[in-house]
Amino acid sequence: MGGNVKFSSHRAPPPGCSPRPQPSLAPGPPLPVGSPPQHEDTVAHKSTADRVKPSATARLFEALHAGQALAGQLARLTEPEHRRPLLAQALREAGEAGQEVLSLLASNGWRTPPEEVERRFAHLLASKNLSEYGVDAFGFAPSEIRKYVPAFEFLYRVWFRAEVHDIDRVPEGRCLLISNHSGQLPFDAAAIGASMLLDREPPRIVRSMVEKFATALPFFGTLCNRCGQVTGLPDNCRRLLDADECVLVFPEGARGINKTFRERYRMTPFGHGFLRLALETRTPIVPVAVVGAEEQTINLFDFKALAKLVQSPSVPITPLMPLLGPLALLPAPVKYRIYYGEPMLFDGDPNDDDAVVAVKVAQVKSAIQDLLERGLRERRGVLI
């Protein structure tokens, strides 16, 4: 501390004035970590090194260190005292999952009868928000989704063998589905949409808020619009809610879907925008938890330098990427469990301070966390 204090040379005081007290050179008691400076003269300027952001090389070494730490954990799990129980559990889960898949394929029990599919889409086509040509203001056409129902069904009922709990809690009219996000690719969003289309009575189309990066991609962006997904802008969400649509929002955004494997089931900070819109439009919020997507892709670390180069939100590095390339991002056949919570309706001013809105956001996040913990307790394994 004393080294940062600047002293002036001592001069004799004018007649009739008391001497000016001089600062003591004796070291005082240590300050607590993070405490504010006690005197403006004691504030040392940050060094140049402190102000320089870490280079891409430094970030790469940091990511490699994280990958080595995870590899060390996996290596410990393969030691003799852990290897046999883990191997036995993996084989048991794979066997049960394989039998379930074979049974579904053999009986064709995963397919919704054609007449039931037609009944559901007849209900969707009766929506007040569609024009005489069957398209809404955002370019959504239910007939477009009809083409992809077999693919959605296969992913939903066979690949992920999804279980849905309490879907009847989703109300009619405008509502916000607020969910955790994970898995590197948004198969969790597709599963939520499939559950509302195939398992809810009456069916509803989920309008997901999609990252700008995704909607700008060739072909995929057009497909998103045709299937009812829109760019995640506040005005788009407001217009959908005013039209009494069911809107899906992932407040974690790209931070959530790109979590590393060791961060699974730890939700990242939530944005506040969805809560302000809920207050403004008097929209009920339905908390949703997806259990299983966190394990579908093992992300060792996020290669941020490469992501910046290719203008992508992230570039996850998985164990199989050296062998399979981008195909390594395809999901493993984990079992999905989707939990819908009780609707939550909040009162307040949408223009309140962040601190006020943050309290309400924390309540929604806590409700999702409770559903996640319930799902983790109830499941018998990752694949079953």
Buried (B, 14 or more C-beta within 10 A) or exposed (E): BEEEEEEEEEEEEEEEEEEEEEEEEEEEEEEEEEEEEEEEEBEEEEEEEEEEEEEBEEBBEEBEEBBEEBEEEEEEEEEEEEEEEEEEBEEBBBEBBEEBBEEBEEEEEBBBEEEEBEEBBEBBEEBEBBEEEBBBEBBBBBEBBBEEBEEBBBBBBBBBBBBBBEBEBBEEEBBBBBBBBBBBBBBBBBBBBBBBBBBBEEBBBBBBBBBEEBBEEEEEBEEBBBBBBBBBEEEBBBBBBEBBBBBBBBBBBBBBBBBBBBBBBBBBEBBBBBBBBBBBBEBBBBBBBBBBBBBBBBBBBBBBBBBBEEEBBBBBBBBEBEEEEEEBBBBBBBBBBBBBBEBBEBEBEEEBEEEEBBEBBEBBBEBBBBBBEBBBEEBEBBBB
